[in-house]
Amino acid sequence: MNFDHADLSLKEIFQDHLSCCVECGQALERLFAELDAAETHIGLIRQLEEKGDALMRKAYDALETAPYSELVLLIQQFAGHLDDILDGLNDTARVIDIFTPRRAETAALDLLAISQGMVRRLSAEMDHYPENPPAGIKRCREELKVSETDADLVYHEWRKSQRRYSTLSLLSESDWTEILGILEKTTDSCYHAALVLERITKYRLRQAS
């Protein structure tokens, strides 16, 4: 297999997938703003998730013809984390479709904004793939770690405030706990993608030396 050619194909696939994540996040923002007209936004998010799934199938197909190696395994892990990001955004919309909340919790908007910032940072780093500068991917990973920590704090503070002040009914609190939990895990997937991308970069450097 000509891996140089495969890398160019994978770069395009991963960039397109991250663009789907951005679009999906924007649709989710509109969904939070218009919960009384959720169906249209949920439908668009579902379509974007299906498009993302098709892109990931192309990525795995491109890797299937490659001899087994640590690099192939790392790229498969990276693809899996990207898939988890889009799945998390779609799962958020699906849960909203089930629970039909009347208004969005501020913490959900904050978590979505954090995840969108992380996706855009990953997308910018993918512009350099497969020759990501070590210093650049290191900065990306460090920045996403800060964002992941911020997301953990948002989720923790929201749970703490609900326990102390009980501003929602028990049912609504349970619903939003699940929604926020999905969004928080989505930020974990963003960070894990950056971690694996850094490992890919280090592997390439070792092989080149």
N, C-alpha and C positions, 0 to 999 in steps of 0.2 A: 504493500500500500504506500502511495506517495502521501506522507503525512503533512507535507507542506500544503498540498492541495486540500487535504481534509481540514487542516487548521483554518484555511480561508473560508471553507464551507461552514465550519462550526462557528466561526466568528460571526458570519452573517445570520446564522440560525439563532445564536445566543443574543445578538443585538435585537433581532426581531422579537424574540421572546420577552426581553426586558422592555421593549416598546409596548408590548401587550400588557405587561405589568403596570406600566405608567398609565395607559389608557384605562385599564381596569380600576386602578386607584382613583382616577378622575371620575369614572362612572360611579364609584362607591361614594365619593364626596357628594355627587349630585343626589345619590340615593339618600344619604343622611340628611340632606337639605330638603328633600321632598318625600318624606316617608309616607305621605298620604297618596302618592302616585308612584309607588315603588315598582310596579310590574315592568314598566318600560326599562328602567335602569337595571333591574335584575336580569331581564332578558339579554341586554347588551353584555353584561358581565359574564353570563353563561356562554355567549358566543365567543367572547375573547378567551375564556378558559379553554374552549374547544379548539380554537386556533392555536393556543399555546401548546395543547396536547399534541396537535398535529406536527408542530415544530419540533417538539421533543422526540417524537417518533423518527423524524428525519435525522436528528442528532444521533440517536441510538443506532439507526440503520448505518450511518456513516462510520460509526465506531465498530460495528459488528465485523467488518472486513479486516480490521486491524489485528495484528498478532497481539496476544495478551501481554500487557506490560503494566508497570506501575503508572505510567503516564495515562494510558487508556483508562485505568481504574480511577485515577484522580479526575479525569475529565467527566467520566460517568457520574462521579459523586457531585461534581460541580453542577452538571445538568440536573441532577436530582434536587439539589437545593434551589435552583431556579424554578423548577416545577413546583416545589413546595411553596414558594412565594405566591405564585399565581393561584395555586389551590387554596391558600389561606385567604386571599382576597375574595375568591369565589365562595368559599365556605362561609365567610362573613355575610355575604349577600343571601346565601341560602338560609342561614339561621334567622336573618331578619325577615325573610319571607315566611318562615314558620311562626316566629314570635309576634310579628306585626307591631313593633313598638310605635308609640305616638310621637316621640321626640328623641333626638340623638343625645346621648351623654357627651359632655365636653371631653371627657377622657378618651372616648372613642375617636373623636375628631383629632385629638392630639396624637394618638397612636397611629392613626392613618397618615397624618402628616409626617411623622417620624419615618414610617415605613416607605413613604413615597420619596423622601429625601435620600434614604438608603438605596433605593432602587436606582434613582438618578445617578448617584455616586458610582454604583456598580456599572451602570451603563457607560458612564464616562471612562471608567477604567477599561472596559471592554474595547474601546476604540484602539487601545494599544496592543490587544491580543494578536498573535501569540508571543509578542516580544515586549511584554510588560516590564518597564524598568523596575528593578527591585525596590528602589526608594519610593517609587510611586505606588506600588501595590502595598508596601508597608504602611504608607500614610493612609491609603484607602482602608486597610484593615483596622488601623488604629481609630480612624474617624467613625467607622461603623461600630466599633466596640463602644465608643462613647454614646452613640445613638441607641444601641441595644440597652445599655445601662440606663439611659434616660427613659426608654420604654418600660423597663422593669419598674422604675420608680413611679411612673405615671400609673401603672396597673396597681402597684402596691398601695399607693396613696389613695387611689379610688376605693379599693377594697377596705382600707382602714377607715375612710370617711363614712362608708356605708355602715360599717359595724358600729361606729360611734354615734352617728347622727340619724341613721335610718331614713334617708330622704326619699327612698323608693319603697314600694310595696315589696313583700318577700318574693312574689312572682317576678316582678320587674327586675329586682336585684339579681335573681337567679339568671334571668335572660341576659342581662347586660354583663354579668360575670362571664358567661360563656362567650359572648361576642367579643368582649375585651381580651379574653384569654386567647382567642384565635388570632386577633390582631397582634398581640404581644409575641406569640409564637412565630408569626410572620416576620417580625423583626429579627428573631433568632435565626431564621432561615437566610435572611439577607447577610447577617454577620458570618454565618457558616459558609456561605458562598464565597465571601471575601477571603476567609481562612484557606479554603481549598484552592482558590485562584493563586494565592501567595505560595502555596505548596507546589502548584504546577510550575510557577515561575522558578522556584528554587530547584526543582527537579531538572528543568531545562538547562539551568546554569551549570548544574553538576555534570550533566551529560556533555555539555559543550566544552568543559574545562579539561 
